[in-house]
């Protein structure tokens, strides 16, 4: 591990020298590429430097233990009590930092939320979970844009597809994929019985044009009139777009904008991301499941998380985490859950790496 960190530090210093060269500064593309590589190494190098400083401090304190002066020995003992546990902490942090990075962590995401079992109650919960993600995005200063949505008759959402743009969005949102189960008494329930409904969430890294090449010959593009809930006309022009990717039979439609061009742009962003997800799964079959498995069928039994409103309780079944603060979580305070999931999967990865090394 430490040989690798030494190499990273040497590389970091070399990149820093390159950034000062006039030929790099005058080449916008080269400067961007070099500065990104330099920035990507910064956290690991800083942590390694801290490890080196603490190690040196421990070595000096151990030498002080050999002094005749009792006061100096007491000071050295006190310093070792502080530095030795810190060295272990830094080493653990470095191991996590050196884990292989998910290449998608820096990407924006396409979030698709759909009602599963539960009818109207499920559609109401889709709207509430989407609002929860909107609040979470605001806390991170991310930008969120609805690409497509379909309202239900009771004011909920049958489905909503949105783009979230910002710093490391996928790294924070990727564990939201799966079936979310809700338990509560619906407003229409006269007997006060708790009902169970389910919705599906898919979080897809947004694909750039360089990630996925979509040939025009592989697309069938249809236009149609937009319509609202209950068949009410939104507008009478053929502005809505449906794009079918013929080789995979992937269908994406968008009708939220009055402009056909804007609807087409939004639909293409979703299509590219879906195709990118399929390609990533093909390349990393051992690490990622197929998209249908990721979100399940929307059946109550296929759940990653349960939201129990009568008990103000949220349970994440993957890591056995239970929090009695559902009211706050529904306001977008998801960070404690996200952090717990990230820590859990990092620990699992460390275990797997240790087993492989053994």
Secondary structure, 3 states (H helix, E strand, C coil): CHHHHHHHHHHHHHHHHHHCCHHHHCCHHHHHHHHHHHHHHHHHHHHHHHHHHHHHHHHHHHHHCCCCCHHHHHHHHHHHHHHHHHHHHHHHHHHHHCCCCCCCCCCCEEEEEEECCCHHHHHHHHHHHHHHHHHHHHHCCCEEEEEEEEECCCCCEEEEEEEEECCCHHHHHHHHCEEEEEEECCCCCCCCCCEEEEEEEEEEECCCCCCCCCCHHHEEEEEECCECHHHCECCCCCCEEEEEECCCCEEEEECCCCCHHHHHHHHHHHHHHHHHHHHHHHHCCCCCCCHHHHHCCCCCCCCCEEEECCCCEEEECCCCEEECCHHHHCCCCCHHHHHHHHHHHHHHHHHHHHHHHC
